Every structure is written in C-alpha cells, then in structure tokens.
Amino acid sequence: MALHAVVGINWGDEGKGRMIDYLAREADLVVRYQGGNNAGHTVINEFGTFKLRLVPSGIFNPDTVNVIGPGTVLDLESLDAELAELRERSVDTSGLLISERATVCFPFHRDQDAWEEDRLADRPFGSTRRGIAPVYGDRYLKKALQLGELLDREHLRRRLAPVIEWKNLGNSALYPGKPPISLDAMVDWGHGYARRLRPHIGDVSGRLHSAEQAGRHIILEAQLGALRDILHGIYPYTSSSSSLAGYAPVGGGLPGRPLSRVTGVMKAFSTCVGEGPFVTEEFGAWADELRQGSGEYGVNTGRPRRIGPFDAVASRYGALIQGAHDLALTKLDSLSGLPELRVCTAYEIDGVKTADFPLAHRLDDARPVYEYLPGWDEDLTGIRDFGDLPRAAAAYVLRIEELVGVPIRYVSVGPERDQLIDRGPRAR
C-alpha cells in the first residue's frame, strides 16, 4: 500500500494539479482532502486545458477512482457545474465518489464572506468570497450540515431552520440592510443539488479502507500550500483548513493511517495570490514580464498573482512542516531569457540576519537577502533528461535543492503532462 500526499510548499498555485495529473497514471485512487472551490488546479493534457476547483486532478485517468473526502467543504452548485463542464468535454466523471460527511457551503456562506470583506474595506483578508471561512467556522461551531443530511428533505429543514435563524440575527447586526436568508429557498437549493449528485455520494472511508487493505496506491491531493495552513501558515492570512500532509489521512477519510510518501510542489520563483506578507515581492517591469510570460493569474479569480524571486527561507519552512520526502520544481522554463537570477537565502529583520521563518507579523519587517546566479537563454521545453539542461539551469536547481534541504525529483519544463524531468528516487 502507498499513501502518497502531494502538497504545496508555499502560498498555493505551485502546480499541484499538473503533478497529480502526471502521477495519477500510476494511482488507483486520488483523494481531495481539504478546502473548497476557492482555489483551482490547472491541468493540461490530451483532453485540453482545464481549471479544476473541487474535482480531483486524477479525473482524466479512466483507471483511477477519484474521491472528494470529508475534510472538504462543498458548494454544490459549483461542483455540479464543474462536473457538467467536464462531461461536455468528454471526460468521464461517473466514478467520482463524494463523502457523505463533507460539509456543505450554502449560498448564505458566500454572501457572508463577501459582506465581511466589504465591511473590512481597506483591511481585507483577500478572501475569494466563496464562503470558505464562514462554512469552516460553522463546522467548528457545530452549525454546519453534512452532505448526506441534505438527501432527507424534512431532516434538512429541521436542521437548517435554527441555523438560518441564528445567521439572520447576526447578519442584521453586522450587515444592516442585507436581505434575510429564506429557509424555503435554502431547503430547495440544498435538497435539489444533493439529489442531482446522489449517484456520487457515499461512504468514503469504507471504500478507502478496502483499497488500502488491498494494497492500492492512493494519492492525497491538497489545495493551497503550507504557508496558507490555518495553524502553521501566515495567520491570519491563511485558508480556513489544514493544507498540510499530516492532515491528509484525516481529511481524506483514512484517519490514523501513516503516509508512505510526501511530494512537495514549489515554483522556480515565488508567487502569491491574496493578502498577507510576501517578503520577495517585486513590482515593475521585471515582475510584469515574468507574470505575463508565465501566465501567473488566479485560476478562479483571474487576479494577477504577486510575484518575486525564489524564497528559500519560506520554502525550507514549508518543506519542513509538510514533512516532504521529495520535491517537484515547476515552471523552470519560465525563467529562460533572464540574464541573472536571485534566490532569497535569508531575511534581515531589525538589522539581524536570520534563515528562520518567523511569525507573520515579523515578516512585515523582513527584507530579503539575495544570492545571485547566472541565467540562461535556451528553451527548456523539449528537455526530458536533467543532464541535458543548460549548465546554469542545472546549477540553479541544485542550489535551490541545497538551500531547501529536500531532493528535487521532478523538474517541470512546461505545462503539459510530459514536459517533465524525472530524476528518479533519491535519498533525503
């Protein structure tokens, strides 16, 4: 049995989708274990280009069972539309399994998320306004609903009535003038979408336990990255769930099972969507040209990603808290043509140099300490062997590997599935 987590090392948007699409060729199951439709994975393969939000990135492999685990939060309207889009593009979604224990994100969660960002005005958290923070908050307040509950209309009404009463009381005080939530409308919405998705809803843990006992290869798929983790990330500018590999068996539906492998994904430069400290952030022509050339825009929001040189301090911390055994370095090809490259090897805070990643409020005072490396002009997109990389490109990868302290097994030289160098398993 192989329980293999594929996770983000940085702020998210590292290229996990393209890696899982590649690795799923040898996986029996791919399980999404946390998050919602607030971030997406871009996958490019023989079917075309896809922007996945909730559906696991192994959906394109017909021999792989894809699972949405109990640790996720589901906007059923968004999920239904995503499945319809995939079917329209000849992708078979019939085998998708969705945990009956997953938490439902209702339209009133989306409204609350947007209203709160508006209330914060010039002090926002950078929310995608998809309802993620409110629904995870409700989960821990024990006021959320599980997907399986929506199939029983009368039970749904009984459970939802006190929740909506509570929501309306709070909303009237915090967001005066906003319309009250209609119980009838929410019952219709929830029950209607649950019935549409009913063929996919079931007991995830039972299915995964049987697969594990049979020695199947299971990939656990994360959303976002280590620095957005609710406990260990740049709090409060984080997601509302745990994006760490340690949570993967719990959120996926196999609590208590050990991971056999953790693959961390990070870019060859740094990017970030949303608010919060970002030490190596750059502005001006350098940033604009790299952003445009590498297509650094949010999958769901279309927002330009903040961009900067590779941050080895943040990446070393991310690899540590993910417990990464090996790494995938994506978008190395995007750096071709730059005459010189910078790597942040330390921070300077109040005149003191440190290689440790501090609490978020101290990051506001941090200044990057850079090491300079030569660039290269060659096109990397056709290279499949590490030994064929230009000397400067290979040296750049090896220096990052040294600084982060985890072997870089995969080097992505393009967005398509086969545009990848696999250096093979190497000791950590």
C-alpha positions as CSV (number, residue, x, y, z in Angstrom):
1,M,0.0,0.0,0.0
2,A,1.2,3.5,-0.8
3,L,-0.4,6.5,0.8
4,H,1.1,9.4,-1.1
5,A,0.3,13.1,-0.3
6,V,1.0,15.7,-3.0
7,V,1.1,19.1,-1.3
8,G,2.1,22.8,-1.8
9,I,5.3,24.1,-0.2
10,N,4.5,27.8,-0.5
11,W,1.4,30.0,-0.7
12,G,-0.5,27.8,-3.2
13,D,-0.7,27.8,-7.0
14,E,2.6,25.9,-7.2
15,G,1.4,23.4,-9.9
16,K,0.0,20.6,-7.8
17,G,-2.7,19.9,-10.4
18,R,-0.2,19.2,-13.2
19,M,1.8,17.0,-10.9
20,I,-1.2,14.9,-9.8
21,D,-2.4,14.6,-13.4
22,Y,1.1,13.1,-14.1
23,L,1.3,10.9,-11.0
24,A,-2.3,9.7,-11.3
25,R,-1.2,7.4,-14.2
26,E,0.1,5.0,-11.6
27,A,-2.5,5.7,-8.9
28,D,-5.6,3.6,-8.1
29,L,-7.3,6.5,-6.3
30,V,-6.9,10.2,-6.0
31,V,-8.4,11.9,-2.9
32,R,-9.0,15.6,-2.4
33,Y,-8.8,16.0,1.4
34,Q,-9.4,19.7,2.3
35,G,-10.5,23.1,1.0
36,G,-13.3,24.1,-1.3
37,N,-13.8,25.8,-4.6
38,N,-11.8,28.9,-3.6
39,A,-8.6,27.8,-5.4
40,G,-8.1,25.8,-8.5
41,H,-5.7,23.5,-10.3
42,T,-4.8,23.9,-13.9
43,V,-4.3,20.7,-15.8
44,I,-3.2,20.5,-19.5
45,N,-3.3,17.1,-21.2
46,E,-4.7,15.3,-24.3
47,F,-8.2,16.4,-23.3
48,G,-7.3,20.2,-23.3
49,T,-6.8,22.8,-20.7
50,F,-8.9,22.5,-17.5
51,K,-9.4,24.7,-14.4
52,L,-10.4,22.3,-11.7
53,R,-11.9,23.6,-8.5
54,L,-13.3,20.7,-6.5
55,V,-12.9,17.6,-8.7
56,P,-9.6,15.8,-8.0
57,S,-6.9,16.2,-10.6
58,G,-6.8,12.4,-11.3
59,I,-10.2,12.6,-13.1
60,F,-8.6,12.3,-16.5
61,N,-7.2,8.9,-15.9
62,P,-10.1,6.4,-16.6
63,D,-8.5,3.7,-14.4
64,T,-8.3,6.0,-11.3
65,V,-11.1,6.4,-8.8
66,N,-11.4,10.0,-7.7
67,V,-12.7,10.9,-4.3
68,I,-13.7,14.1,-2.5
69,G,-13.1,13.5,1.1
70,P,-14.8,14.5,4.4
71,G,-12.3,17.3,5.1
72,T,-13.6,19.4,2.2
73,V,-16.4,22.0,2.0
74,L,-18.7,21.8,-1.0
75,D,-20.5,24.4,-2.9
76,L,-22.9,22.0,-4.6
77,E,-23.9,24.5,-7.3
78,S,-20.2,25.0,-8.2
79,L,-19.5,21.3,-8.1
80,D,-22.5,20.4,-10.3
81,A,-21.4,23.0,-12.9
82,E,-17.8,21.7,-12.8
83,L,-19.0,18.1,-13.4
84,A,-21.2,19.2,-16.3
85,E,-18.4,21.1,-17.9
86,L,-16.1,18.0,-17.7
87,R,-18.8,15.8,-19.2
88,E,-19.4,18.2,-22.0
89,R,-15.6,17.9,-22.8
90,S,-15.8,14.1,-22.9
91,V,-14.3,13.5,-19.5
92,D,-15.9,10.5,-17.7
93,T,-17.0,11.6,-14.2
94,S,-19.2,8.7,-13.4
95,G,-16.8,7.1,-11.0
96,L,-16.4,10.2,-8.8
97,L,-17.1,9.4,-5.1
98,I,-18.1,12.2,-2.7
99,S,-18.0,11.8,1.1
100,E,-21.4,11.9,2.7
101,R,-19.6,13.6,5.6
102,A,-18.3,16.6,3.6
103,T,-19.5,20.0,4.8
104,V,-22.0,21.9,2.6
105,C,-21.2,25.5,1.7
106,F,-24.6,27.2,1.2
107,P,-25.2,30.5,-0.8
108,F,-25.6,32.3,2.5
109,H,-22.0,31.4,3.3
110,R,-20.9,33.1,0.1
111,D,-22.9,36.2,1.0
112,Q,-21.5,36.4,4.5
113,D,-17.9,36.1,3.1
114,A,-18.5,38.9,0.6
115,W,-20.3,41.1,3.1
116,E,-17.5,40.7,5.6
117,E,-14.8,41.6,3.1
118,D,-16.8,44.7,2.1
119,R,-17.2,45.6,5.8
120,L,-13.4,45.3,6.3
121,A,-12.9,47.8,3.4
122,D,-9.2,48.7,3.4
123,R,-8.3,45.9,5.9
124,P,-9.3,42.8,3.9
125,F,-8.0,39.2,4.3
126,G,-8.0,38.8,0.5
127,S,-10.9,36.3,0.5
128,T,-12.1,34.8,-2.8
129,R,-15.6,35.4,-1.5
130,R,-16.6,31.8,-2.0
131,G,-17.8,31.3,1.6
132,I,-14.9,29.1,2.8
133,A,-14.1,30.9,6.1
134,P,-17.8,31.1,7.2
135,V,-18.6,27.5,6.4
136,Y,-15.4,26.1,8.2
137,G,-16.3,28.4,11.1
138,D,-19.8,27.0,11.2
139,R,-18.3,23.4,11.1
140,Y,-16.4,24.1,14.3
141,L,-19.4,25.9,15.9
142,K,-21.4,22.7,15.1
143,K,-23.8,24.7,12.9
144,A,-22.9,23.3,9.5
145,L,-24.6,20.5,7.6
146,Q,-23.0,17.3,6.2
147,L,-23.8,16.4,2.6
148,G,-25.6,13.2,3.4
149,E,-28.1,15.1,5.5
150,L,-29.4,17.0,2.5
151,L,-30.9,13.9,0.9
152,D,-33.7,13.8,3.5
153,R,-35.7,17.0,2.9
154,E,-37.6,17.0,6.2
155,H,-34.4,16.4,8.2
156,L,-32.7,19.2,6.2
157,R,-35.5,21.6,7.1
158,R,-35.3,20.8,10.8
159,R,-31.5,21.1,10.9
160,L,-31.4,24.3,8.8
161,A,-34.1,26.3,10.5
162,P,-32.2,27.2,13.7
163,V,-29.0,27.8,11.7
164,I,-30.8,30.3,9.5
165,E,-32.5,32.0,12.4
166,W,-29.0,32.4,14.0
167,K,-27.5,33.6,10.8
168,N,-30.2,36.2,10.2
169,L,-29.8,37.6,13.8
170,G,-26.1,38.0,13.2
171,N,-26.3,39.4,9.7
172,S,-28.9,42.0,10.7
173,A,-26.4,43.4,13.3
174,L,-23.3,43.2,11.2
175,Y,-24.6,43.9,7.8
176,P,-27.7,46.1,8.1
177,G,-29.9,46.4,5.1
178,K,-28.9,43.0,3.6
179,P,-31.8,40.7,2.8
180,P,-32.7,37.9,5.3
181,I,-32.0,34.3,4.3
182,S,-35.0,32.3,3.2
183,L,-35.4,28.9,4.7
184,D,-37.6,27.6,1.9
185,A,-35.1,28.7,-0.7
186,M,-32.1,27.1,1.1
187,V,-34.0,23.8,1.5
188,D,-34.8,23.8,-2.2
189,W,-31.2,24.6,-3.1
190,G,-29.7,22.0,-0.8
191,H,-32.1,19.2,-1.5
192,G,-32.2,19.8,-5.2
193,Y,-28.4,19.7,-5.7
194,A,-27.9,16.8,-3.3
195,R,-30.4,14.8,-5.4
196,R,-28.5,15.7,-8.6
197,L,-25.3,14.5,-7.0
198,R,-26.8,11.5,-5.3
199,P,-25.1,8.8,-7.5
200,H,-21.7,10.1,-6.3
201,I,-22.5,10.4,-2.6
202,G,-21.3,7.6,-0.3
203,D,-19.1,6.2,2.5
204,V,-15.6,7.3,1.5
205,S,-13.8,5.8,4.5
206,G,-15.2,2.3,3.8
207,R,-14.1,2.4,0.2
208,L,-10.6,3.7,1.1
209,H,-10.2,1.2,3.8
210,S,-10.9,-1.6,1.4
211,A,-8.5,-0.1,-1.1
212,E,-5.8,0.2,1.5
213,Q,-6.2,-3.4,2.6
214,A,-5.9,-4.5,-1.0
215,G,-2.6,-2.6,-1.3
216,R,-3.8,0.1,-3.7
217,H,-1.8,3.2,-4.5
218,I,-3.7,6.2,-3.1
219,I,-2.7,9.8,-3.8
220,L,-4.0,12.5,-1.4
221,E,-4.4,15.9,-3.1
222,A,-4.1,19.2,-1.3
223,Q,-5.4,22.7,-2.1
224,L,-3.2,25.8,-1.5
225,G,0.1,25.4,0.3
226,A,1.9,25.2,3.6
227,L,2.0,28.9,4.2
228,R,-1.8,29.1,3.9
229,D,-2.3,26.4,6.6
230,I,-4.6,27.5,9.4
231,L,-2.2,26.5,12.2
232,H,1.3,26.8,10.7
233,G,0.8,29.4,7.9
234,I,1.0,33.2,7.8
235,Y,-2.0,33.5,10.1
236,P,-4.5,35.3,9.9
237,Y,-3.8,35.5,6.1
238,T,-4.4,31.8,5.7
239,S,-7.1,29.4,4.4
240,S,-9.5,28.0,7.0
241,S,-8.4,24.4,6.8
242,S,-5.2,22.4,7.1
243,S,-3.3,22.2,3.9
244,L,-0.6,20.0,5.5
245,A,0.2,16.4,4.6
246,G,-0.2,15.5,8.2
247,Y,-3.9,16.2,7.9
248,A,-4.3,14.3,4.6
249,P,-5.3,10.9,6.0
250,V,-7.9,12.6,8.3
251,G,-9.4,14.9,5.7
252,G,-9.2,12.2,3.1
253,G,-11.1,9.6,5.1
254,L,-8.3,7.3,6.4
255,P,-7.5,8.7,9.9
256,G,-4.7,7.0,11.7
257,R,-3.0,5.7,8.5
258,P,0.6,6.7,8.0
259,L,1.8,8.3,4.8
260,S,4.4,6.4,2.9
261,R,5.5,9.4,0.8
262,V,5.0,13.2,0.7
263,T,5.8,15.1,-2.5
264,G,6.0,18.9,-2.1
265,V,5.4,21.2,-5.1
266,M,7.0,24.6,-5.5
267,K,7.7,27.0,-8.3
268,A,11.1,28.0,-9.6
269,F,10.2,31.5,-8.5
270,S,7.7,32.8,-5.9
271,T,4.1,33.8,-6.4
272,C,1.2,34.6,-4.1
273,V,-2.5,35.4,-4.5
274,G,-4.3,37.3,-1.8
275,E,-3.3,39.4,1.2
276,G,-0.5,38.9,3.7
277,P,3.3,39.3,3.9
278,F,5.3,38.3,0.9
279,V,9.0,39.1,1.5
280,T,10.4,38.7,-2.0
281,E,7.6,40.6,-3.8
282,E,8.7,42.6,-6.8
283,F,7.0,45.3,-8.8
284,G,7.7,47.0,-12.1
285,A,8.9,45.7,-15.5
286,W,10.7,42.5,-14.2
287,A,7.6,41.4,-12.3
288,D,5.2,42.3,-15.1
289,E,7.1,40.5,-17.8
290,L,7.6,37.3,-15.7
291,R,3.9,37.3,-14.7
292,Q,2.8,37.7,-18.2
293,G,5.2,35.2,-19.7
294,S,4.4,32.5,-17.2
295,G,0.6,33.1,-17.0
296,E,0.5,34.0,-13.3
297,Y,-3.1,34.7,-12.8
298,G,-5.5,33.1,-10.3
299,V,-7.4,30.1,-11.7
300,N,-10.7,31.1,-10.1
301,T,-10.4,34.8,-9.6
302,G,-8.2,35.8,-12.6
303,R,-6.3,38.1,-10.2
304,P,-2.7,38.8,-11.1
305,R,-0.5,36.8,-8.8
306,R,2.0,38.7,-6.7
307,I,5.5,37.6,-7.9
308,G,9.1,37.7,-6.8
309,P,12.4,35.7,-6.8
310,F,12.5,32.3,-5.2
311,D,12.3,32.4,-1.4
312,A,14.4,29.6,0.1
313,V,13.6,30.7,3.6
314,A,9.8,30.2,3.2
315,S,10.3,27.1,1.0
316,R,12.6,25.4,3.6
317,Y,10.0,26.1,6.3
318,G,7.2,24.8,4.0
319,A,9.1,21.6,3.2
320,L,9.8,21.1,6.9
321,I,6.2,21.4,8.1
322,Q,4.9,19.3,5.2
323,G,7.4,16.6,6.0
324,A,8.3,16.4,2.3
325,H,10.3,13.4,1.1
326,D,10.9,14.8,-2.3
327,L,10.0,17.9,-4.3
328,A,8.7,18.9,-7.7
329,L,10.0,22.2,-9.1
330,T,7.6,23.7,-11.6
331,K,7.9,26.4,-14.3
332,L,11.7,26.3,-14.6
333,D,11.2,27.1,-18.3
334,S,9.6,30.4,-17.4
335,L,13.0,31.7,-16.3
336,S,14.7,31.3,-19.7
337,G,16.0,34.5,-21.1
338,L,16.6,36.2,-17.7
339,P,20.3,37.2,-17.6
340,E,20.6,36.9,-13.8
341,L,18.5,35.2,-11.2
342,R,18.1,35.9,-7.5
343,V,17.4,33.5,-4.6
344,C,16.5,34.7,-1.2
345,T,18.7,32.8,1.2
346,A,17.9,34.8,4.4
347,Y,15.8,37.6,5.9
348,E,17.1,40.7,7.6
349,I,14.8,41.8,10.5
350,D,15.7,44.9,12.5
351,G,19.3,44.6,11.3
352,V,19.7,40.9,12.2
353,K,20.0,38.3,9.6
354,T,18.1,35.0,10.0
355,A,17.4,31.9,8.0
356,D,14.4,31.0,10.1
357,F,10.8,31.7,9.0
358,P,9.1,33.9,11.7
359,L,5.6,34.7,12.7
360,A,3.6,36.6,10.1
361,H,3.7,40.0,11.9
362,R,7.5,39.9,11.8
363,L,7.5,39.2,8.1
364,D,6.3,42.7,7.5
365,D,9.7,44.0,8.7
366,A,11.7,41.4,6.9
367,R,14.0,42.3,4.0
368,P,15.3,39.6,1.6
369,V,19.0,38.8,1.5
370,Y,19.8,37.6,-2.1
371,E,22.3,35.4,-3.7
372,Y,22.8,36.0,-7.4
373,L,23.1,33.2,-10.0
374,P,23.6,33.4,-13.8
375,G,20.6,32.9,-16.1
376,W,20.3,31.1,-19.4
377,D,18.8,31.7,-22.8
378,E,18.0,28.2,-24.0
379,D,14.4,26.9,-24.5
380,L,13.9,24.1,-21.9
381,T,10.5,22.8,-23.0
382,G,11.8,19.9,-25.0
383,I,14.3,18.6,-22.4
384,R,13.5,15.3,-20.6
385,D,16.8,14.5,-19.0
386,F,18.4,16.5,-16.2
387,G,21.8,16.1,-17.8
388,D,20.6,17.9,-20.9
389,L,19.7,21.1,-19.1
390,P,21.9,24.2,-19.7
391,R,24.7,24.3,-17.1
392,A,23.2,27.4,-15.5
393,A,19.7,25.9,-15.3
394,A,21.0,22.7,-13.7
395,A,23.1,24.8,-11.2
396,Y,20.0,26.8,-10.3
397,V,18.0,23.7,-9.5
398,L,20.8,22.2,-7.5
399,R,21.3,25.4,-5.5
400,I,17.6,25.5,-4.6
401,E,17.8,21.8,-3.6
402,E,20.7,22.5,-1.3
403,L,19.0,25.5,0.3
404,V,15.6,23.8,0.9
405,G,17.2,20.6,2.1
406,V,15.0,18.1,0.3
407,P,15.8,16.3,-3.0
408,I,14.2,17.8,-6.1
409,R,12.9,14.7,-8.0
410,Y,10.8,16.4,-10.7
411,V,11.6,19.4,-12.7
412,S,8.7,20.8,-14.8
413,V,9.8,22.5,-18.1
414,G,6.3,23.2,-19.5
415,P,2.6,22.9,-18.6
416,E,1.8,19.7,-20.5
417,R,1.8,16.3,-18.8
418,D,5.0,15.0,-20.5
419,Q,7.0,18.2,-20.1
420,L,8.7,16.9,-17.0
421,I,12.2,15.7,-16.0
422,D,12.1,12.8,-13.5
423,R,15.4,12.4,-11.7
424,G,14.3,9.2,-10.0
425,P,14.1,8.4,-6.3
426,R,16.9,9.9,-4.3
427,A,17.7,9.7,-0.6
428,R,16.6,12.7,1.5
